């Protein structure tokens, strides 16, 4: 079951006695738990019928006793167990999960891991409870997910602004959501987020960032690439070399895969090499400008300069000088 399906059911007042939320992606777990804590019950009902436990401090008898209570002045009560992965003897909850009280909505937040599928607890959960298992989102899924998130809030976002945001933040859904909310507060009557908003409110230069450096390298625009690297040199926090090298490696490693493709349309190529369709044109341009040999050479240079950046076969050369030297060799 997905977070969206759980929330949709709850908004229709359709509840199950047990919800077990587990896995690597905190954003979806937190979203469901936040709704359970603040929206299932009215403010008046919550005073008598909302109980919150934290795994590190909770004891299983207290949790079961709370779950077996009947609600007061309401037909439902909500019991939340947060940070359940820190709880000892969590398997002792299994008898209650086997026979839950229908008037209790018991929501368990079990982050960063999954319950052992071989255990009796896991088998009982699959039979009696609703389970949400989350996984970290792949990088190629981030643009579409972020775009849908913005639209769900009633706004739109330019493609460049979207790519700047995703490239800067990476796979941190909670931070992406927070940065979007911060921008929306400042938009006033406008309904579209632009690259200027990303620059102003997120702090990413729309002209001097790893995404623009990739674009310059893909286009073999040496002058533009050197201007961007000089900006990085003057603003070390904007894009440390440990961030730039993986970005360029991603560009050339995906481009390398292009040469093995027989498909002609962008969507099929994107699917085959595991990227978002929005990025395919960058890889096709890089393949055209560098060819197979140039792409292979670029990957070898990236490996060589990654070693230099950590002091292997190089002592004292600045990060900016390493980047300039490497990029010049790539485009030679």
Buried (B, 14 or more C-beta within 10 A) or exposed (E): BEBEEBBEBBEEEEBBBBBBBBBBBBBBBBBBBEBBBEEBBEEEBBEBBBBBBBBEEBEBEEBBEBBBBEBEEBEBBBBBBBBBBBBEEBBBBBEBBBEBBEBBBBBBBBBEEBBEEEEEBBBBBEEBBBBBBBEBBEBBEBBBBBBEBBEEEEBBBBEBBBBBBBBBBEBBBBBBBEBBEEBBEEBEEEEEBBBEBBBEBBEBBBEBBBBBBBBBBBBBBBEBBBBBBBBBBEEEEBBEBEBBBBBBBBBBBBBBBBEEBEEEEBEBBBBBBEBBBBBBEBBBBBBEBBEEEBBBBBBEBBEBBBEBBEEEEBEEEEBBEBBBBBBEEBBE
